[in-house]
């Protein structure tokens, strides 16, 4: 793709993206079923065919954002940004303490993170999981290192076994930096927790991001990225999310606050929630059986 985009005119993108998306939609059975299952849990009145078509739209939008990112990477295209909630971004930038940005797998965070880092007076550290294939990981690391050269306030950390990432992130927050983490996917060895976000609707979320914010007391700002049109993205910055202090035992109050924040966004922009694992499910409120 990196080589092809350097010689492919922009007007051929829809013609080429459609068949490739369809190919991955067909062979990615587990991912296709997971997306359709998530949509049926979010919208119980949807039938099987409507959920399958919805899953296709998620695959299609994901392909478009991927091409947009690679266009910028190969310097064969640019994107425009629209900011919704500029006051909240100013509050984040003016905060004297280290801050946590909580986001979800929507829009294109690979494009947004350097964009933000260039406008902050502090270093922005993003956390991401390593790629599944070593060859892809090498390509991704090369892209990220190039971005770090272009944007000195932008850094990337990987969530890998044995690197004590939580301690490192707490140290960075204590030094007044900004840490951006995605709080909606449970992949690899990430510790999950199940939250009943509304009666009968269970959402599975990673524990780490909320534990980090509660343990350090760092202000937490939700932020979501949406594809708003051709080469155009919208940044939706919400006010600071007030999390309760961490307590011993069963403590899911903070998780419910974050889960409701995500739920509000993904119900409005479900076709841009790029989660290809089963993270939402419904249970029968009467007897607790899963559906």
C-alpha positions as semicolon CSV with decimal commas, in nm:
position;residue;x (nm);y (nm);z (nm)
1;X;0,000;0,000;0,000
2;X;0,278;0,243;0,086
3;X;0,433;0,196;-0,256
4;X;0,102;0,195;-0,445
5;X;-0,026;0,519;-0,293
6;X;0,273;0,709;-0,432
7;X;0,157;0,640;-0,787
8;X;-0,222;0,604;-0,744
9;X;-0,431;0,916;-0,818
10;X;-0,685;1,009;-0,552
11;X;-0,989;0,961;-0,778
12;X;-0,914;0,588;-0,810
13;X;-0,933;0,532;-0,433
14;X;-1,306;0,442;-0,414
15;X;-1,269;0,203;-0,707
16;X;-0,978;0,021;-0,542
17;X;-1,088;0,039;-0,177
18;X;-1,427;-0,123;-0,237
19;X;-1,305;-0,464;-0,368
20;X;-1,023;-0,485;-0,113
21;X;-1,265;-0,406;0,170
22;X;-1,505;-0,669;0,041
23;X;-1,224;-0,924;0,030
24;X;-1,127;-0,867;0,392
25;X;-1,494;-0,856;0,491
26;X;-1,543;-1,203;0,344
27;X;-1,228;-1,371;0,478
28;X;-1,240;-1,199;0,819
29;X;-1,524;-1,412;0,951
30;X;-1,438;-1,376;1,320
31;X;-1,401;-0,999;1,292
32;X;-1,717;-0,967;1,082
33;X;-1,922;-1,167;1,332
34;X;-1,777;-0,975;1,626
35;X;-1,872;-0,637;1,476
36;X;-2,222;-0,758;1,387
37;X;-2,264;-0,901;1,738
38;X;-2,159;-0,572;1,896
39;X;-2,410;-0,384;1,680
40;X;-2,693;-0,620;1,767
41;X;-2,614;-0,575;2,136
42;X;-2,619;-0,195;2,096
43;X;-2,936;-0,203;1,886
44;X;-3,146;-0,507;1,992
45;X;-3,416;-0,430;1,733
46;X;-3,169;-0,485;1,449
47;X;-3,206;-0,808;1,259
48;X;-2,924;-1,029;1,130
49;X;-2,907;-0,871;0,784
50;X;-2,912;-0,515;0,912
51;X;-2,632;-0,597;1,156
52;X;-2,430;-0,758;0,875
53;X;-2,473;-0,448;0,659
54;X;-2,372;-0,236;0,956
55;X;-2,058;-0,448;0,993
56;X;-1,978;-0,380;0,627
57;X;-2,004;-0,005;0,691
58;X;-1,759;-0,038;0,980
59;X;-1,512;-0,224;0,756
60;X;-1,560;0,037;0,481
61;X;-1,500;0,335;0,710
62;X;-1,198;0,165;0,863
63;X;-1,051;0,118;0,514
64;X;-1,106;0,486;0,434
65;X;-0,933;0,604;0,751
66;X;-0,644;0,365;0,687
67;X;-0,591;0,509;0,339
68;X;-0,614;0,865;0,476
69;X;-0,341;0,783;0,727
70;X;-0,116;0,631;0,462
71;X;-0,176;0,928;0,231
72;X;-0,037;1,153;0,501
73;X;0,246;0,908;0,571
74;X;0,350;0,906;0,204
75;X;0,292;1,283;0,172
76;X;0,046;1,227;-0,113
77;X;-0,249;1,385;0,069
78;X;-0,349;1,596;0,368
79;X;-0,647;1,605;0,601
80;X;-0,844;1,895;0,750
81;X;-0,940;1,914;1,117
82;X;-1,253;2,044;1,288
83;X;-1,242;2,088;1,666
84;X;-1,558;2,056;1,871
85;X;-1,494;2,156;2,232
86;X;-1,202;2,395;2,199
87;X;-1,260;2,520;2,556
88;X;-1,209;2,169;2,691
89;X;-0,883;2,139;2,497
90;X;-0,773;2,473;2,641
91;X;-0,855;2,344;2,991
92;X;-0,643;2,038;2,922
93;X;-0,355;2,244;2,790
94;X;-0,372;2,491;3,081
95;X;-0,385;2,222;3,349
96;X;-0,071;2,232;3,561
97;X;-0,084;1,860;3,646
98;X;-0,018;1,558;3,432
99;X;-0,337;1,462;3,245
100;X;-0,488;1,146;3,100
101;X;-0,667;1,155;2,764
102;X;-0,913;0,868;2,737
103;X;-1,019;0,783;2,386
104;X;-1,173;0,500;2,185
105;X;-1,091;0,327;1,857
106;X;-1,275;0,576;1,640
107;X;-1,162;0,803;1,360
108;X;-0,786;0,797;1,322
109;X;-0,571;0,832;1,633
110;X;-0,249;0,782;1,432
111;X;-0,321;1,113;1,261
112;X;-0,462;1,294;1,562
113;X;-0,186;1,229;1,817
114;X;0,092;1,422;1,634
115;X;-0,163;1,696;1,554
116;X;-0,231;1,738;1,925
117;X;0,130;1,712;2,032
118;X;0,225;2,005;1,810
119;X;-0,020;2,227;1,998
120;X;0,064;2,130;2,355
121;X;0,338;2,279;2,569
122;X;0,410;1,938;2,717
123;X;0,504;1,597;2,581
124;X;0,216;1,375;2,472
125;X;0,274;1,003;2,527
126;X;0,045;0,763;2,343
127;X;0,006;0,399;2,441
128;X;-0,057;0,133;2,181
129;X;-0,046;-0,245;2,154
130;X;0,221;-0,401;1,930
131;X;0,117;-0,535;1,591
132;X;0,041;-0,905;1,570
133;X;0,297;-0,970;1,294
134;X;0,668;-0,882;1,345
135;X;0,700;-0,748;0,989
136;X;0,407;-0,512;1,040
137;X;0,550;-0,403;1,374
138;X;0,878;-0,303;1,208
139;X;0,692;-0,090;0,953
140;X;0,481;0,069;1,226
141;X;0,783;0,151;1,441
142;X;0,957;0,315;1,146
143;X;0,650;0,532;1,082
144;X;0,626;0,631;1,447
145;X;0,994;0,718;1,480
146;X;0,964;0,945;1,178
147;X;0,669;1,122;1,338
148;X;0,863;1,163;1,662
149;X;1,137;1,342;1,465
150;X;0,883;1,575;1,305
151;X;0,694;1,634;1,632
152;X;0,936;1,654;1,928
153;X;0,648;1,659;2,180
154;X;0,507;1,329;2,051
155;X;0,616;0,992;2,193
156;X;0,479;0,637;2,168
157;X;0,500;0,362;2,429
158;X;0,405;-0,003;2,373
159;X;0,200;-0,213;2,611
160;X;0,415;-0,526;2,626
161;X;0,466;-0,797;2,885
162;X;0,731;-0,724;3,143
163;X;0,791;-0,357;3,067
164;X;0,610;-0,226;3,381
165;X;0,423;0,025;3,168
166;X;0,187;0,129;3,448
167;X;0,476;0,245;3,666
168;X;0,633;0,432;3,376
169;X;0,306;0,606;3,292
170;X;0,254;0,706;3,654
171;X;0,604;0,857;3,657
172;X;0,535;1,052;3,337
173;X;0,210;1,187;3,479
174;X;0,391;1,288;3,797
175;X;0,630;1,490;3,581
176;X;0,337;1,682;3,429
177;X;0,315;1,509;3,091
178;X;0,002;1,406;2,900
179;X;-0,075;1,037;2,851
180;X;-0,327;0,928;2,586
181;X;-0,472;0,578;2,621
182;X;-0,749;0,392;2,444
183;X;-1,003;0,259;2,688
184;X;-1,228;0,035;2,482
185;X;-1,034;-0,263;2,343
186;X;-0,933;-0,576;2,533
187;X;-0,657;-0,745;2,330
188;X;-0,355;-0,961;2,404
189;X;-0,298;-0,989;2,782
190;X;-0,491;-0,676;2,883
191;X;-0,687;-0,733;3,203
192;X;-1,062;-0,691;3,132
193;X;-1,361;-0,596;3,344
194;X;-1,730;-0,635;3,266
195;X;-1,957;-0,337;3,333
196;X;-2,336;-0,329;3,315
197;X;-2,362;0,007;3,148
198;X;-2,743;-0,008;3,137
199;X;-2,992;-0,281;3,237
200;X;-2,910;-0,591;3,039
201;X;-2,619;-0,438;2,842
202;X;-2,270;-0,555;2,938
203;X;-1,957;-0,382;2,808
204;X;-1,608;-0,527;2,846
205;X;-1,339;-0,266;2,910
206;X;-0,967;-0,271;2,996
207;X;-0,887;-0,208;3,363
208;X;-0,556;-0,030;3,318
209;X;-0,654;0,318;3,192
210;X;-0,903;0,386;3,472
211;X;-0,678;0,240;3,739
212;X;-0,398;0,466;3,616
213;X;-0,615;0,778;3,637
214;X;-0,752;0,687;3,981
215;X;-0,418;0,583;4,129
216;X;-0,238;0,899;4,019
217;X;-0,529;1,139;4,064
218;X;-0,454;1,285;3,722
219;X;-0,733;1,487;3,554
220;X;-0,902;1,273;3,291
221;X;-1,036;1,417;2,964
222;X;-1,244;1,208;2,719
223;X;-1,166;1,275;2,354
224;X;-1,303;1,114;2,040
225;X;-1,199;1,142;1,675
226;X;-1,452;1,112;1,392
227;X;-1,417;1,100;1,016
228;X;-1,634;1,390;0,899
229;X;-1,595;1,358;0,522
230;X;-1,339;1,334;0,246
231;X;-0,998;1,394;0,410
232;X;-1,174;1,572;0,697
233;X;-1,181;1,474;1,065
234;X;-1,356;1,609;1,371
235;X;-1,208;1,614;1,720
236;X;-1,475;1,591;1,989
237;X;-1,322;1,702;2,321
238;X;-1,544;1,658;2,627
239;X;-1,516;1,827;2,968
240;X;-1,299;1,671;3,238
241;X;-1,445;1,343;3,359
242;X;-1,475;1,336;3,738
243;X;-1,371;0,992;3,862
244;X;-1,426;0,877;4,220
245;X;-1,125;0,770;4,430
246;X;-1,020;0,408;4,400
247;X;-1,168;0,178;4,669
248;X;-1,089;-0,177;4,770
249;X;-1,305;-0,464;4,659
250;X;-1,563;-0,446;4,385
251;X;-1,523;-0,094;4,251
252;X;-1,681;-0,028;3,913
253;X;-1,820;0,322;3,964
254;X;-1,546;0,482;3,753
255;X;-1,587;0,213;3,488
256;X;-1,959;0,288;3,462
257;X;-1,887;0,658;3,412
258;X;-1,643;0,582;3,130
259;X;-1,866;0,312;2,980
260;X;-2,159;0,554;2,961
261;X;-1,933;0,811;2,795
262;X;-1,827;0,559;2,530
263;X;-2,181;0,430;2,485
264;X;-2,313;0,777;2,406
265;X;-2,052;0,820;2,132
266;X;-2,067;0,478;1,971
267;X;-2,446;0,479;1,954
268;X;-2,430;0,806;1,761
269;X;-2,130;0,705;1,547
270;X;-2,149;0,324;1,546
271;X;-2,014;0,296;1,189
272;X;-1,683;0,443;1,309
273;X;-1,625;0,223;1,613
274;X;-1,331;0,014;1,490
275;X;-1,343;-0,268;1,741
276;X;-1,322;-0,611;1,582
277;X;-1,360;-0,813;1,901
278;X;-1,684;-0,897;2,090
279;X;-1,696;-0,622;2,355
280;X;-2,069;-0,566;2,402
281;X;-2,333;-0,825;2,485
282;X;-2,683;-0,848;2,621
283;X;-2,814;-1,057;2,906
284;X;-3,164;-1,152;3,007
285;X;-3,232;-0,924;3,302
286;X;-3,464;-1,181;3,451
287;X;-3,230;-1,477;3,494
288;X;-2,886;-1,351;3,391
289;X;-2,859;-1,569;3,081
290;X;-2,648;-1,428;2,798
291;X;-2,806;-1,356;2,460
